[in-house]
Amino acid sequence: MKSFASLLAVVLFAVAPSQGMAQSDVAAVLASPARPQADRDQDAQRHAADVIKFFGIKSGDHVVDMLTGGGYWTRIFVPLVGPSGKVYAGNNPFFGRFYTKAEDALFAEPAFKNVVRIDGPVDKIALPTDGSLDAVIMDMAYHDLFLTDENRGEMNKKIFAALKPGGVYGILDHEAGAGAGSTKIKDLHRIEKKVVVDEVEAAGFKLGAEADFLRNPADNHSAKIFDPSILGKTDRFVLRFEKPRK
């Protein structure tokens, strides 16, 4: 009976990770059978473990999954930060057209009942104003904001105010190539890294570090990111901006 009870506890933890202790072991979070298989199949090409390590997300953190899409990162962040942490997630109207059904399904699951839903235009997004956030992560979505009338400068200022001193603003996106600026966004969904750096630093952030684990020198930046020849293998930049401590 005792061994059965122990087994049952393990199973319950696996299917409802947010109800137990935080899974500080990133590998355990990613391997959890509670995650959809479709998400787990993306982990390698998205370098999920490297992303988490690079941005330093851990148990107890307050994290925003900015422009959540269907919830890939939210499903990782919730068990990672655990019951002592907090996760905010949501989509703007542009993303909502494609992900409302998936997002609604995510928030209907008991394991995500404590996630704070923050749908709305990014320049009016309901982030905390008390400087309590540890990290805000935006994955492959910054370029899409150029296809809306939302004010990116206001969004970046809101994120700056919401983060703690030393807090992290992490942005991952598809590289357009040096000198391309924002000219490839409409047709290819690519953006030059410098454009993102300039806009985010204008809000007061400092570029603390950048990672190369998503770079692909074989990508010549000429194909649309959805083209089968490059899908999932685009040259992508990973930027860690930080709110100055003083």
N, C-alpha and C positions, 0 to 999 in steps of 0.2 A: 504493500500500500504506500509505503514511504517513497519507493522509487517511482511509482505512478504519479504521485503528487509532485515530485520534482520534475518529471517529464512534462506534466501539465503546465507547470509554471513557465517552463522554457517555451512551450508552444504559445501560451498566452502573451508572453513578452514579444515573440516574433510577430504575431498578428496585430498587436496593439502597442507599438514601441513607445508612443507618447505617454502611455500610462505607467511606464516603468522608469528605471533610471536612465539617464542619458547614455546613448551608445557612443562613448568617446572613441571607440575603435572605428575609424572610418571604414575599414574593410568590412566590419560586421554590419554597418549601416547599409553599405552598397549591396551586400550579399543577402540582405533580408528578403525572405520570400513574401513579405508584405508589400514589397514594391512590384509594380506591374512588370511583366517580363519585357515589354516593349521599352520601358525605361532602362532596365538592366542591360538590354542589348546595346544601348547607346553609350554606356559608361566608358568603354575603351576609346572610342573616337572623340568623345568629349573630354577625356582625361579628367574624369570627375574627382578622383582622389587627389590629383595634382592641383586642381582648382581649389579644393577645400584647404589643402595645406598651404598654398600660396597666399590665400586671403586670411588664413589663420582662424577660421571659424571653429568654435569649440563649445563645449557644454556650458550652459548658462548665458550664452550670448543672446543679444536682441538683434535680429537680422531681418532685412527686407529683401524679398525676392521681387525685384522691380520688373514689371512687365512679365508676369508669371507664365504666360502661355498656357499650356495644359497642366503645369504643376510639377515638371521634372525636378526642379531644385527645391521646391517646397516639400516634396516628399522625402528629400534627403535632409533638409535643414531641421525639420521637426524632431526626428529622433536624435539628430546630432546635438542640438542645443538642449534637448531634454525638458523636463517639467519646470526647471528653474530658469529656462530661457523663454524667448518669445519670438514668433515669426509673424511678419506682416507680408501679405501677398495680394496681388491684384493686377488687373489689366486696364489699359486705357481703351477708349472706344474703338480705335484702330485695331488693336489686338482682339478686342471683344467680339468682333465680327467672325473671327475664326475659332475662338477658344471658349466661348461662353458655355457650351454644353460640357466640355471637359472640365472647365473650372467649377461649374455647378456640381458636377459629380464629385470632384475633389473635396469641396467643402461639405458635402453631404456625408462623407465618411467620418465615423466617430473619432478616428485617430487624429483628425484635423479640426476638431470642433473649437480648439482654442486659438487657431490661427486668426489673426485680425485681417479681415478683408478690406482692401483699400482701392477698389475699382474707381476709375475716374481719370480725367485729363491729368497728365503728369505735372502740369504747372499749378494744379490746384489739389494735388494729392494729399490725403489726410495722414501725413507723417506726424509722429510726436514732435512737439516743439520744445521739449525739455532737455535736448542733448543727451538722450538715453541710449541711442543706437550704437552698436559695435560695428555693424557693417551693412552696407547696401550693395547688392550685387545685381548687375544688369547684363544678361547674357545674349549676345547677338541681336540686340534690339535698338541700340542707340541710333543706328542709321535710319531705322524706320520712323523715328521722330521727325525727320526731315520731310516725310510724306504727310504730315499733319500740320495743323495750325497751332499746335501747342508750343509754349515758350520754353525752350530748353534751358535758357539762362535762369528763368525763374525756378525750374525744376532743380537745377544744380544748386541754387541758393537754398532751397528748401532742404535738400539732402545735407548740405553743409551744416545748416542749423540743427538738423535732427541728430547728427552724429556727435559722439563724445570727442573730446580732444584726443587725437591719435586714432580716431575711428577710420575705417577703411571704406572707400568707395571703389568697388571693383567693376571694371568694364571689359567685356570680351566682345570682339566684333570681327567682321570679315574685312581684310585689308584690300584697299583699292589700288595701292601703289603710290610711290612718292610723286607728288605734284598733281595727283588726281583730285584732291580736295573732296567736294561732295558731288562731283559731276557724274559719278557712276552709280549713285544711289537708286535713281528711278529705274534704270534699265537692268542693273546687275546686283543691286542690294549690297554694294560694297562702299566703304568709306575709308579715306586716308586717315591713318593713325593720328597725324598731326592735328587734324581738325578736332578730334575728340580731346586731345591733350590741351589745345588752346582754349576750348570752351570750358572745360572742367577747371583748369587752373584759373580762369577768369573769375570763378566763383570763390576762390580762396584756397583751393586744394593745391597740394604739392604732389608731383609724381614720385612716389617713393620707390617703386620698382616695376619692372616689366619682365614677363616670363616668355620663354620661347618654345614651350612644349606643344603649342598649337601652330607653330610656324610650319610652312610648307614651301620651300624654295622652288619646288617644281610647278607651283601654281603661278602662272604669268599674269593673273588678275584680269583676264579678258573674258572669262566665262561667267554667266549668271550663276549664283550660288546654288540654284536648284538644278543645274545641268547635271545629268547622270555622270558625266565624265569627272566632275569635281565634287559632287554632293557628299558632304561629310568629311571632305579632305581639303577644304579651302585653306588658304594662308590666313591665319587668324592671330590677332594681337591680344595680349592679356595684360591689362594695366591695373596697377594697384596705386590708387590715389589715397592720400592721407590728409586728414584735417590736422593742421599744426597744433602742437600741444600748447603753444603760447602765441 
